Amino acid sequence: MNDQISIPAGNAKTEELEFISLEEAAAMTSGTRVTFIPGIQAMYAEALKNICFVKKIPLIRAIHPTMGIDESTGLDRQAKLYELTSQTSLPTMFHNEERPRNVWIEQLALAEEIGAEGTPKLIPRDFKQRMEVVGLCALTLAEDGLVWNMRNLIDTPLGRKYGYSESASKEAPQKIGEIISLIDERLTSQKAKGSRYLVGATVTAADIYWATMIMTVLPVPRLSLIHISAPTRRRGMTYAVFCMKKKNRGGGGAGGG
Protein backbone atom coordinates (compact mmCIF):
# COMPACT_ATOMS: atom_id res chain seq x y z
CA MET A 1 0.00 0.00 0.00
CA ASN A 2 1.42 3.37 -0.95
CA ASP A 3 -0.41 6.52 0.09
CA GLN A 4 2.55 8.69 0.91
CA ILE A 5 1.71 12.34 1.32
CA SER A 6 3.83 15.38 2.01
CA ILE A 7 3.12 18.74 3.58
CA PRO A 8 5.25 21.89 3.69
CA ALA A 9 7.46 22.03 6.78
CA GLY A 10 6.68 25.71 7.26
CA ASN A 11 10.12 26.94 6.34
CA ALA A 12 11.42 27.58 2.84
CA LYS A 13 14.80 26.20 3.87
CA THR A 14 13.30 22.92 5.11
CA GLU A 15 12.29 19.96 2.96
CA GLU A 16 8.70 18.78 2.90
CA LEU A 17 7.64 16.25 5.53
CA GLU A 18 6.88 12.79 4.17
CA PHE A 19 4.26 10.50 5.69
CA ILE A 20 3.78 6.79 5.05
CA SER A 21 0.60 4.85 5.74
CA LEU A 22 -0.13 3.21 9.08
CA GLU A 23 -0.06 -0.20 7.42
CA GLU A 24 3.37 0.48 5.93
CA ALA A 25 4.70 1.61 9.30
CA ALA A 26 3.38 -1.53 11.02
CA ALA A 27 4.86 -3.80 8.34
CA MET A 28 8.37 -2.34 8.52
CA THR A 29 10.98 -4.34 10.41
CA SER A 30 13.58 -1.63 11.01
CA GLY A 31 13.62 2.00 12.01
CA THR A 32 11.58 4.13 14.38
CA ARG A 33 8.11 5.09 13.19
CA VAL A 34 5.77 7.51 14.94
CA THR A 35 2.20 8.38 13.96
CA PHE A 36 1.12 11.97 13.35
CA ILE A 37 -1.92 13.68 11.87
CA PRO A 38 -0.40 15.71 9.01
CA GLY A 39 -0.81 19.45 9.49
CA ILE A 40 -2.55 19.09 12.87
CA GLN A 41 -1.05 19.95 16.23
CA ALA A 42 -1.32 16.97 18.58
CA MET A 43 0.50 17.60 21.82
CA TYR A 44 1.54 14.06 22.74
CA ALA A 45 2.92 13.50 19.26
CA GLU A 46 4.74 16.84 19.45
CA ALA A 47 6.20 15.85 22.82
CA LEU A 48 7.43 12.47 21.59
CA LYS A 49 8.92 14.10 18.51
CA ASN A 50 10.79 16.54 20.76
CA ILE A 51 12.06 13.71 22.97
CA CYS A 52 13.36 11.93 19.87
CA PHE A 53 14.93 15.15 18.58
CA VAL A 54 16.94 15.58 21.78
CA LYS A 55 17.93 11.90 21.70
CA LYS A 56 18.86 12.22 17.99
CA ILE A 57 16.54 9.41 16.91
CA PRO A 58 15.66 9.59 13.19
CA LEU A 59 11.90 9.34 12.78
CA ILE A 60 9.76 7.96 10.00
CA ARG A 61 6.41 9.74 10.11
CA ALA A 62 3.27 7.67 9.64
CA ILE A 63 -0.33 8.80 9.24
CA HIS A 64 -2.49 8.46 12.35
CA PRO A 65 -6.18 7.98 11.44
CA THR A 66 -8.53 10.56 12.90
CA MET A 67 -11.55 9.78 15.06
CA GLY A 68 -14.96 9.14 13.54
CA ILE A 69 -16.67 7.28 10.72
CA ASP A 70 -15.42 7.38 7.13
CA GLU A 71 -18.43 8.69 5.17
CA SER A 72 -17.36 6.89 2.01
CA THR A 73 -17.15 3.44 3.64
CA GLY A 74 -19.28 3.77 6.76
CA LEU A 75 -16.43 2.25 8.77
CA ASP A 76 -14.58 3.49 11.85
CA ARG A 77 -11.47 5.28 10.59
CA GLN A 78 -9.46 3.97 13.54
CA ALA A 79 -10.48 0.31 13.22
CA LYS A 80 -7.17 -0.71 11.60
CA LEU A 81 -5.19 1.15 14.26
CA TYR A 82 -7.10 -0.72 16.97
CA GLU A 83 -6.50 -4.00 15.18
CA LEU A 84 -2.76 -3.32 15.09
CA THR A 85 -2.27 -1.81 18.56
CA SER A 86 -5.40 -2.60 20.66
CA GLN A 87 -5.91 1.14 21.26
CA THR A 88 -6.47 4.33 19.28
CA SER A 89 -4.53 7.07 21.07
CA LEU A 90 -2.03 9.35 19.36
CA PRO A 91 0.88 8.80 18.90
CA THR A 92 1.81 5.19 18.32
CA MET A 93 5.54 4.42 18.27
CA PHE A 94 6.98 1.48 16.35
CA HIS A 95 10.65 0.45 16.57
CA ASN A 96 12.22 -2.32 14.52
CA GLU A 97 10.15 -5.48 15.05
CA GLU A 98 9.25 -4.69 18.67
CA ARG A 99 5.68 -4.27 19.94
CA PRO A 100 4.14 -0.82 19.42
CA ARG A 101 4.32 1.67 22.29
CA ASN A 102 1.34 3.94 22.99
CA VAL A 103 1.91 5.23 26.54
CA TRP A 104 4.25 8.17 27.14
CA ILE A 105 6.32 6.43 29.86
CA GLU A 106 7.00 3.45 27.59
CA GLN A 107 7.83 5.73 24.67
CA LEU A 108 10.22 7.69 26.86
CA ALA A 109 11.92 4.52 28.10
CA LEU A 110 12.37 3.30 24.53
CA ALA A 111 13.76 6.65 23.37
CA GLU A 112 16.23 6.60 26.25
CA GLU A 113 17.32 3.11 25.25
CA ILE A 114 17.77 3.73 21.52
CA GLY A 115 18.98 7.33 21.63
CA ALA A 116 22.35 8.29 20.18
CA GLU A 117 25.46 8.06 22.30
CA GLY A 118 26.35 11.34 23.97
CA THR A 119 22.79 12.68 24.09
CA PRO A 120 21.30 13.94 27.38
CA LYS A 121 20.15 11.35 29.91
CA LEU A 122 16.44 12.19 30.10
CA ILE A 123 15.71 9.63 32.85
CA PRO A 124 18.27 10.28 35.60
CA ARG A 125 20.38 7.42 36.90
CA ASP A 126 19.96 8.81 40.42
CA PHE A 127 16.76 7.26 41.79
CA LYS A 128 15.72 10.29 43.83
CA GLN A 129 16.00 12.51 40.78
CA ARG A 130 14.26 9.85 38.69
CA MET A 131 11.36 9.88 41.13
CA GLU A 132 11.09 13.65 40.77
CA VAL A 133 11.30 13.54 36.97
CA VAL A 134 8.63 10.85 36.59
CA GLY A 135 6.37 12.64 39.07
CA LEU A 136 6.66 15.94 37.21
CA CYS A 137 6.05 14.20 33.90
CA ALA A 138 2.91 12.61 35.37
CA LEU A 139 1.63 16.02 36.48
CA THR A 140 1.89 17.10 32.87
CA LEU A 141 0.94 13.97 30.95
CA ALA A 142 -0.88 11.41 33.09
CA GLU A 143 -4.54 11.07 34.02
CA ASP A 144 -5.86 14.13 35.86
CA GLY A 145 -2.74 16.06 34.84
CA LEU A 146 -2.38 19.29 32.86
CA VAL A 147 -3.33 18.03 29.40
CA TRP A 148 -6.00 15.67 30.74
CA ASN A 149 -7.77 18.59 32.41
CA MET A 150 -7.31 20.76 29.33
CA ARG A 151 -9.27 18.17 27.38
CA ASN A 152 -12.02 18.28 30.00
CA LEU A 153 -12.58 22.02 29.65
CA ILE A 154 -15.14 21.59 26.89
CA ASP A 155 -17.47 18.88 25.62
CA THR A 156 -15.86 17.39 22.49
CA PRO A 157 -15.46 13.83 21.19
CA LEU A 158 -11.86 13.89 22.42
CA GLY A 159 -12.92 15.26 25.79
CA ARG A 160 -15.57 12.56 26.18
CA LYS A 161 -12.96 9.92 25.34
CA TYR A 162 -10.96 11.10 28.35
CA GLY A 163 -13.79 11.44 30.84
CA TYR A 164 -15.48 14.76 30.15
CA SER A 165 -18.38 15.61 32.45
CA GLU A 166 -19.90 18.85 33.69
CA SER A 167 -18.28 18.38 37.09
CA ALA A 168 -14.89 17.55 35.56
CA SER A 169 -15.15 20.66 33.39
CA LYS A 170 -15.90 22.85 36.41
CA GLU A 171 -12.94 21.41 38.34
CA ALA A 172 -10.48 21.55 35.45
CA PRO A 173 -9.45 25.25 35.62
CA GLN A 174 -8.51 25.00 39.30
CA LYS A 175 -6.52 21.82 38.71
CA ILE A 176 -4.72 23.38 35.75
CA GLY A 177 -3.88 26.41 37.88
CA GLU A 178 -2.57 24.26 40.72
CA ILE A 179 -0.29 22.31 38.39
CA ILE A 180 1.09 25.44 36.77
CA SER A 181 1.69 26.98 40.21
CA LEU A 182 3.59 23.88 41.37
CA ILE A 183 5.82 23.98 38.31
CA ASP A 184 6.35 27.72 38.76
CA GLU A 185 7.39 27.17 42.38
CA ARG A 186 9.72 24.40 41.28
CA LEU A 187 11.39 26.57 38.67
CA THR A 188 11.80 29.40 41.17
CA SER A 189 13.41 27.02 43.66
CA GLN A 190 15.71 25.59 41.00
CA LYS A 191 16.70 29.06 39.83
CA ALA A 192 17.75 29.91 43.38
CA LYS A 193 20.06 26.90 43.22
CA GLY A 194 21.59 28.11 39.97
CA SER A 195 19.71 25.68 37.70
CA ARG A 196 17.32 26.48 34.86
CA TYR A 197 15.99 22.92 34.78
CA LEU A 198 13.16 21.29 36.69
CA VAL A 199 15.34 18.58 38.22
CA GLY A 200 19.07 18.71 38.90
CA ALA A 201 21.48 20.69 36.75
CA THR A 202 20.78 19.17 33.32
CA VAL A 203 17.85 18.76 30.97
CA THR A 204 15.53 15.82 31.65
CA ALA A 205 12.30 14.48 30.20
CA ALA A 206 10.38 16.70 32.62
CA ASP A 207 11.75 19.82 30.91
CA ILE A 208 10.96 18.62 27.40
CA TYR A 209 7.45 17.46 28.21
CA TRP A 210 6.65 20.65 30.13
CA ALA A 211 8.12 22.93 27.43
CA THR A 212 5.94 21.16 24.86
CA MET A 213 2.69 20.81 26.78
CA ILE A 214 2.70 24.35 28.19
CA MET A 215 1.95 25.44 24.61
CA THR A 216 -1.65 24.61 25.52
CA VAL A 217 -1.52 27.60 27.89
CA LEU A 218 1.17 29.97 26.58
CA PRO A 219 1.73 31.20 23.01
CA VAL A 220 4.62 29.44 21.28
CA PRO A 221 7.76 31.63 21.02
CA ARG A 222 8.84 32.29 17.44
CA LEU A 223 12.25 30.77 18.19
CA SER A 224 12.50 27.94 20.69
CA LEU A 225 15.23 25.80 22.17
CA ILE A 226 12.87 22.88 21.67
CA HIS A 227 12.45 21.58 18.11
CA ILE A 228 8.83 22.49 17.46
CA SER A 229 7.05 21.44 14.28
CA ALA A 230 5.82 23.87 11.68
CA PRO A 231 2.08 23.29 12.30
CA THR A 232 2.68 24.16 15.97
CA ARG A 233 4.61 27.33 15.19
CA ARG A 234 1.85 28.57 12.92
CA ARG A 235 -0.78 28.24 15.63
CA GLY A 236 -1.94 31.70 16.68
CA MET A 237 -4.21 30.78 19.61
CA THR A 238 -3.39 28.66 22.63
CA TYR A 239 -5.54 25.60 23.32
CA ALA A 240 -6.73 27.06 26.62
CA VAL A 241 -7.99 30.25 24.91
CA PHE A 242 -9.60 28.15 22.15
CA CYS A 243 -11.40 26.01 24.74
CA MET A 244 -12.67 28.99 26.70
CA LYS A 245 -13.92 30.74 23.55
CA LYS A 246 -15.63 27.55 22.40
CA LYS A 247 -17.11 26.94 25.85
CA ASN A 248 -18.56 30.45 25.91
CA ARG A 249 -20.15 29.81 22.50
CA GLY A 250 -21.47 26.45 23.70
CA GLY A 251 -19.99 24.58 20.77
CA GLY A 252 -18.56 21.08 20.35
CA GLY A 253 -16.01 19.78 17.90
CA ALA A 254 -14.21 16.86 16.36
CA GLY A 255 -11.28 15.27 18.09
CA GLY A 256 -8.00 14.03 16.76
CA GLY A 257 -7.24 10.81 18.59
Secondary structure, DSSP 8 states (H G I E B T S, - for coil): ----EEE--SSTTS--EEEE-HHHHHH--SSEEEEE-TT---HHHHHHHHHHHHTT--EEEEE---SSB-TTT-SBTTHHHHHHHS---S--EEETTS--B-SHHHHHHHHHHHS-TTS--SS-SSHHHHHHHHHHHHHHHSTTSHHHHHHTSS--HHHHHTT--HHHHHHHHHHHHHHHHHHHHHHHHHHHTT--SSSTTS--HHHHHHHHHGGGTS---SS-SS---HHHHT--S-HHHHHHHHHHHT-------
